[in-house]
């Protein structure tokens, strides 16, 4: 970007959602190509201080528009092969975490957990988990979550109140959806038991697909639902400010981002159709493309950074 462009950007008094810094530069533009909920164009800016990306404007007042009823996490989970592979990979991480947790009455919280299928998987993995709690904004998931044996709070994690302390807290594909990641992580810090850990999963924009599709509506933007995007370094900074440290960082496959990006490119060239009624995740090519790119990511993940990151956090 030119010097004049940087000055113009900074004159808008934008501030990074991750650290509050006003030293920013233009990164890319994006639209809702996945669900076609709104026609607006959004801009992603790069923070020169902490290296995070953030969206502008923040559609904080338009949540009911940008999260439609057919949003993927609001719909019943299908037991596809891709889903089974995901469960197997997640299970490996959960088993490793529970090896280091003591006690016979463990409590687990899933923020953004919907109907609670991750918590159900966890209960199957370790019988010591006796209390599970979901916090989510999806009103339609409450009944099913409770039927699955989980407590349910409908609302933001910032508004969740409890005397319980949790041994494991899940923030899976959640932190990038919030306007103030520091505030969320600080709230989570206060909900941890003394031995408790947090499992975070979030996109990494420092990856091949993010670079290839940077100006082609990269799937990882999930525009306009992803408000803050990190690298390992930028996430570590906000976590440390909240009193947390990274116990372990793991790069994992980002096949859905590849698949979405390719489908957007095909749509741009009038080779496929994506509609509000049949968004990208329900396109017949989405799962086959995801399977192909998952294999590619597993291979390249041995020597390069992929577009999804897991962090295991503990108190600093």
QUIPE-V699721 format. One record per run of one state. SS is the DSSP state (hx for helix, st for strand, lp for the rest). FROM is the first residue (numbers start at 1). TO is the last residue. Records with the same first field share a line. If there is no record, write none. Layout:
SS=FROM-TO ; FROM-TO
//
This chain:
lp=1-2 ; 12-23 ; 31-41 ; 48-52 ; 57-59 ; 67-71 ; 75-80 ; 100-105 ; 112-116 ; 126-128 ; 137-138 ; 148-150 ; 155-156 ; 160-165 ; 173-174 ; 178-180 ; 205-207 ; 213-218 ; 222-227 ; 231-231 ; 242-243 ; 253-254 ; 269-279 ; 283-283 ; 301-307 ; 316-316
hx=3-11 ; 60-66 ; 72-74 ; 81-99 ; 117-125 ; 139-147 ; 157-159 ; 175-177 ; 181-191 ; 208-212 ; 219-221 ; 232-241 ; 255-268 ; 280-282 ; 284-300
st=24-30 ; 42-47 ; 53-56 ; 106-111 ; 129-136 ; 151-154 ; 166-172 ; 192-204 ; 228-230 ; 244-252 ; 308-315
//
